[in-house]
Amino acid sequence: MGSPTDEELMERFCDGEQDAFETLFARHAGRVQGFLARMVRDGPLAEDLLQTTFLSVVRARGRFDRGTRFTPWLLTIAANAARDALRRRRHVEALSEDNGSEPASAPPAVGDPAMRKHLEDAFQQLPPDQREAVILSKIEGWSFEEIATMRGISVGAARVRAHRGYEKLRQLLGPLGEA
């Protein structure tokens, strides 16, 4: 009657239906790429990580537990890919004495470009765990229970990560953050 759920599509993909994977990709690619762009703040890197994420879905389909909610599982894979990329970037930057080039930023959105740049810069100063918690709770609309399940932490720890992220953003944004 209605269209199949993500979980039904993933089960079909696990059973060998390639079309089911293509439907999942079409449904989720934009959201995952947006999530990745906010995590790494680098448009081309986010595109690469989108491909990495869905390649991981293909490789991990044999380990997908039927009954698992698809979207949190998918975003966990994406978050891990982003975390790995950020770790590699920090390692490369630490090895390079010449740090004159700025990393590329995600394409600008509508609005005040100076304000957006200020906000992006503040966001990048958050530790990855806090940035992820803020993105998932405020931008993606996840509950702290969902974040906790995804990261394998307690609900309290998820709340603390997000709260610390909000507080750090408030400090970094100063008067702008109180507008």
C-alpha positions, 0 to 999 in steps of 0.5 A: 500500500504505502512505500516501504520503511527504511528498515524494510528496504534495508532487509530487502537489500540484505537479501540481495535487492540492489533497487532497495539500496538505491532507494535508501541512497535517494532517500538519505543522501541529502540529509547525510551529506548535510550532516557530514558537511556540518561535522567536517565543514568541508564540502568536497570532503563531505561528498567523499565521506558520503560515498564512504558512508554508503560504501560502508553500508554495502560492506556492513549489510551482512552485519545489519541486525534486522529490527535495528532502526536504519537512520540512527545506524546510518548516521552512526556510520557517517559520524564515525567516518567524519570523526576519522576524517577529522582525526586524520586532518588534525594529524596532517596539520600537526605534521605540517609546519606550514599551516597557511591554508585554511580548510575549505568551508561548506557552501554558504547558505542564505543570510548574513555571510559574516554572521554565518562565518562567525558561527561556523568558526565557533562551531569548529572550535567545539570538540567533535563529541560536543559538535555531534551532540549539538548537530544531532539534537538541534539540527537533526532533531534527535532526542538525547535517548537516540543520541545515547543509543547511537554513541553507546553512552548514557542519556545523561552523557548525551545531555552533558555533551550537548549542554557543554556544546551549547555553553561553549558556543555561547562563550565563543559567540559572545554578544552574538549568541545572546541576540 
